Structure formats: structure tokens, C-alpha cells
Amino acid sequence: MSDTQQRHPFHLVDPSPWPLFTSGSIFSMMVGSVMYFQGFIGGSAISLISFVIVALCAGLWWRDIVREGTFQGHHTVAVQRGLKLGLIGFISTEVWFFVAFFWAYFHASLSPSVELGCSWPPLGIHAFDPFGVPLANTLILLTSGATITWAHHAMIGGNHKSTVLGLVLTVILAAAFTGLQGLEYAEATFNISDGVYGSTFYMATGFHGFHVIVGTIFIFVCLIRQTKYHFTREHHVGFEGAAWYWHFVDVVWLILFVAIYWWGSL
């Protein structure tokens, strides 16, 4: 009789259909988006359907991971360490993602060309007042960073109610930020097609807004898991990942506020 006892602390995952389905739907979403941009009939429908499939696959995939870590006990200390390193690597790639947008912005703004009127913002562009909605959003995000840190410390201290309250406040503040940014876009006097200023502004702030939405979903899922007592004082990698991601979003916004909203409007 063979010895089938596992002699290592790592988790060898079972076969799963979600990587294949997710990659295929992401590819079809890209194809649909290109078709839509080029004016082909059906491009928007393909892109939308593919996006829904991606969202479903992601939800089901993450559900399986939650089950593996919470109920099946596969997330040992070694596995948790690997998950944390993976998240650090992911956030590092996100840093360089935003570096590209800031590079484009400073390349155009530090030495504006004749086509821009040799001025920044370019002639005809009315920049946002940095001490209006942008400042309010800055205070909101900084406060949300404090509330999620409070929730983290409460979780480590074993205070369930304070952890839930901190997460609820963070989700509310995140939703308020997204709402104010939508209002700001609705009242803007320029759009993404208004030269290099419009393209760099909306690409940088728009992708940050997208990251805020992703982070909000991340934290909301952690809130649901906390109400179901999935986390313990020692084992809460999912929550730590959400907190790290949210602090990254906070730091990027601070740079956006200083560089694009404040300095860019001088």
C-alpha cells in the first residue's frame, strides 16, 4: 500500500476550467473592442458579452480560491507567503502602468510645443480647480485609507464589529469618490479627444477611477467574508491584499492630485 500523505506545505491546485475560459473571453473582448473602434457591426455586442463572461469566470474562479483557503485548509503559511509575493509583484506592474501615463504627461507639459501654444494647459483648455472636487476626493481617499487601516488593526486585535464597521465606512467612502469623479467628468469642458492634455488627463484619472472600482469590489468581498467569519487574526491574506491594493490606489491619487490637478493648473 503506497504512502499518499503529502510531504510538502504547498498547494497543488486541482484542474480548473476558469483559466481557459477567462483567457478566451478576454481575447474575444479585445477583438470586439477593436471591431467597435473601427466601426464594425456587432463589435460592441461581442465586447459586452465577453466582458460579462470574464466577470462570471473571475467570480467563480475566486470563489474556488476562497473555498480552498477557508474551508479546505490549503492555504498554509508557505502558500500564504507565495500569495503575498504574487500580490506584491502585481502591484509592482501596476506602478509601471501608471508611470507610463505620468511620463507622457510630463513629456508634454514640461516643454509644451508650438502646436500647444507653448503653454500648459494648452490654449482653449480650462483645467479643473484643484481645490474643488479634486481636493474633496483627496480627503475622501485619505480617510478611506485610515478606515481600512483601522479595520486591519481591529481584525488583528480580534474585534469583529470594529472590523466590519471599518470596511463598511471604506466602501461608502470609495463609492463617494467614484460618484464625485463621475460628476467631475460630466461637468468637464474638455474631453479625451482634445489633444494631448485631454488624452493624458482622462487616461490617467480614468484608469485610476477603474482601479478604485476594482478596489471597492475587492473590499466589499472582504466585508462579506468578514460577516461570515472567514478571516481570523492569523489568517486573512485576502484582506491584506485588499488593504495593500487600496493603499496603492491612495498613493497614485496623491501623485495625480499634485501633478495633474494642482501643478497642471498653475
C-alpha positions in Angstrom: 0.0 0.0 0.0 1.5 3.3 -1.2 2.0 6.2 1.1 -0.2 9.1 -0.2 0.5 11.5 2.6 1.5 15.0 1.4 5.1 15.8 2.5 5.3 19.4 1.5 3.4 22.6 2.6 2.4 23.7 -0.9 -1.0 23.5 -2.6 -1.1 21.7 -5.9 -4.3 23.0 -7.4 -6.9 20.8 -9.0 -7.6 21.1 -12.7 -9.9 24.1 -13.4 -11.7 25.4 -16.5 -11.6 29.0 -15.4 -8.1 29.9 -16.8 -9.0 28.7 -20.2 -12.5 30.3 -20.3 -11.1 33.6 -18.8 -8.2 33.9 -21.4 -10.6 33.1 -24.3 -13.2 35.6 -23.2 -10.5 38.3 -22.7 -9.2 37.7 -26.2 -12.8 37.9 -27.6 -13.3 41.1 -25.6 -10.2 42.6 -27.2 -11.3 41.6 -30.7 -14.8 43.1 -30.0 -13.3 46.3 -28.8 -11.1 46.7 -31.8 -14.1 46.0 -34.1 -16.1 48.6 -32.2 -13.3 51.2 -32.5 -13.1 50.5 -36.2 -16.9 50.8 -36.7 -17.7 47.2 -37.5 -21.2 46.0 -36.8 -21.5 43.8 -33.7 -18.2 44.9 -32.1 -19.9 46.4 -29.1 -22.1 43.4 -28.5 -19.1 41.0 -28.7 -17.1 43.2 -26.3 -20.0 43.5 -23.8 -20.8 39.7 -23.8 -17.2 38.9 -23.4 -16.9 41.3 -20.5 -19.8 39.6 -18.8 -18.2 36.2 -19.3 -14.9 37.5 -17.9 -16.7 38.8 -14.8 -18.5 35.5 -14.3 -15.3 33.4 -14.7 -13.4 35.7 -12.3 -16.2 35.4 -9.7 -16.3 31.6 -10.0 -12.5 31.3 -10.0 -12.2 33.5 -6.9 -15.0 31.5 -5.2 -12.9 28.3 -5.7 -9.9 30.1 -4.2 -11.9 31.2 -1.2 -13.1 27.6 -0.7 -9.6 26.3 -0.9 -8.2 28.7 1.7 -11.2 28.9 4.1 -12.8 25.5 4.1 -10.3 23.1 2.7 -7.3 24.4 4.6 -4.9 24.5 1.6 -3.5 28.0 2.3 -0.7 27.0 4.6 2.0 29.5 5.8 4.1 28.7 2.7 1.1 29.2 0.3 0.2 32.5 2.1 3.7 33.7 1.6 3.5 32.9 -2.1 0.2 34.7 -2.4 1.6 37.8 -0.8 4.7 37.8 -3.1 2.4 37.4 -6.1 0.3 40.4 -5.0 3.5 42.5 -4.5 4.5 41.6 -8.0 1.1 42.5 -9.4 1.1 45.9 -7.6 4.7 46.5 -8.9 3.4 46.0 -12.5 0.6 48.5 -11.8 3.2 51.0 -10.6 4.9 50.9 -14.0 1.5 51.0 -15.7 0.9 54.4 -14.2 4.5 55.5 -14.7 3.8 55.4 -18.5 0.9 57.8 -18.1 2.9 60.2 -15.9 5.8 60.0 -18.4 3.5 61.0 -21.2 2.0 63.8 -19.2 5.3 65.4 -18.1 6.8 64.9 -21.6 4.1 67.1 -23.0 3.8 69.6 -20.1 7.4 70.4 -19.2 8.2 71.6 -22.7 4.9 72.4 -24.5 5.3 72.6 -28.2 4.2 75.3 -30.6 1.1 73.3 -31.5 0.1 73.6 -27.8 0.6 77.3 -27.9 3.8 76.9 -25.9 1.7 76.9 -22.7 0.3 74.3 -20.3 -2.6 73.8 -20.1 -2.9 74.3 -23.8 -4.8 77.3 -25.1 -8.5 76.7 -25.0 -8.3 74.1 -22.2 -9.9 75.2 -18.9 -8.4 73.0 -16.2 -10.3 71.9 -13.1 -10.0 73.9 -9.9 -7.8 71.6 -7.8 -9.4 72.9 -4.6 -12.9 71.9 -5.6 -13.9 68.3 -6.3 -10.3 67.0 -6.6 -9.4 68.2 -3.1 -12.7 66.7 -1.7 -11.8 63.4 -3.4 -8.3 63.6 -1.9 -9.7 63.9 1.6 -12.2 61.1 0.9 -9.5 58.7 -0.3 -7.1 59.6 2.6 -10.0 59.0 5.1 -10.7 55.7 3.4 -7.1 54.7 3.8 -7.4 55.4 7.5 -10.7 53.4 7.9 -9.3 50.3 6.2 -6.1 50.5 8.3 -8.4 50.8 11.4 -10.3 47.7 10.1 -7.0 45.8 9.7 -5.8 46.6 13.2 -9.3 45.7 14.6 -9.0 42.3 12.8 -5.6 41.6 14.2 -7.0 42.5 17.7 -9.9 40.2 17.2 -12.6 42.9 17.2 -15.2 41.7 14.7 -17.6 44.6 15.0 -14.9 47.3 14.5 -13.5 45.4 11.5 -17.0 45.3 9.9 -17.6 48.9 10.6 -14.2 50.0 9.2 -14.9 48.0 6.0 -18.4 49.5 5.6 -17.0 53.0 6.0 -14.3 52.3 3.5 -16.8 51.0 0.9 -19.0 54.1 1.5 -16.1 56.5 1.0 -15.0 54.6 -2.1 -18.5 54.9 -3.6 -18.5 58.6 -2.8 -15.2 59.1 -4.6 -16.4 57.3 -7.7 -19.6 59.4 -7.7 -17.7 62.7 -7.4 -15.4 61.7 -10.1 -18.3 60.9 -12.4 -19.8 64.3 -11.6 -16.5 65.9 -12.4 -16.3 64.2 -15.8 -19.9 65.3 -16.5 -19.1 68.9 -15.9 -15.7 68.9 -17.7 -15.3 71.5 -20.5 -12.9 69.2 -22.5 -12.9 65.5 -23.4 -10.4 62.8 -24.2 -10.1 63.9 -27.9 -9.0 67.4 -27.0 -5.3 67.0 -27.8 -2.6 65.7 -25.5 -4.0 67.3 -22.4 -7.4 65.6 -22.7 -5.9 62.2 -23.6 -3.3 62.2 -20.8 -5.8 63.6 -18.2 -8.6 61.1 -18.9 -6.2 58.1 -19.4 -4.5 58.7 -16.0 -7.6 59.7 -14.0 -9.9 57.3 -15.8 -7.7 54.3 -15.2 -7.2 55.4 -11.6 -11.0 55.5 -11.3 -11.2 52.0 -12.8 -8.7 50.8 -10.1 -10.9 52.4 -7.4 -13.9 50.5 -8.7 -11.8 47.2 -8.7 -10.6 48.0 -5.2 -14.1 48.8 -4.0 -15.3 45.3 -5.2 -12.2 43.8 -3.5 -13.0 45.4 -0.2 -16.8 44.7 -0.5 -16.0 41.0 -0.9 -13.8 41.1 2.1 -16.7 42.7 4.0 -19.0 39.9 3.1 -16.3 37.3 4.1 -15.8 39.1 7.4 -19.5 38.9 8.2 -19.3 35.2 7.6 -16.2 34.9 9.8 -13.9 33.7 7.1 -11.0 35.6 8.5 -9.0 35.0 11.6 -6.4 37.1 13.5 -3.6 35.0 11.9 -5.1 34.0 8.5 -6.5 36.9 6.5 -4.4 37.1 3.3 -7.4 38.2 1.2 -8.0 41.2 3.5 -4.3 42.1 3.5 -4.3 42.0 -0.3 -7.3 44.4 -0.4 -5.6 46.8 2.0 -2.3 46.8 0.1 -4.1 47.4 -3.2 -6.2 50.3 -1.6 -3.1 52.0 -0.2 -1.6 51.8 -3.7 -4.7 53.5 -5.1 -4.3 56.2 -2.5 -0.7 56.9 -3.3 -1.4 57.1 -7.1 -4.2 59.6 -6.4 -2.0 61.8 -4.3 0.5 61.9 -7.2 -2.3 62.6 -9.6 -3.7 65.4 -7.5 -0.3 67.1 -7.1 1.0 66.7 -10.7 -2.2 66.9 -12.8 -4.7 68.8 -10.9 -2.6 71.3 -8.9 0.6 71.7 -10.8 -1.1 71.2 -14.2 -3.4 74.1 -13.5 -0.9 76.7 -12.4 
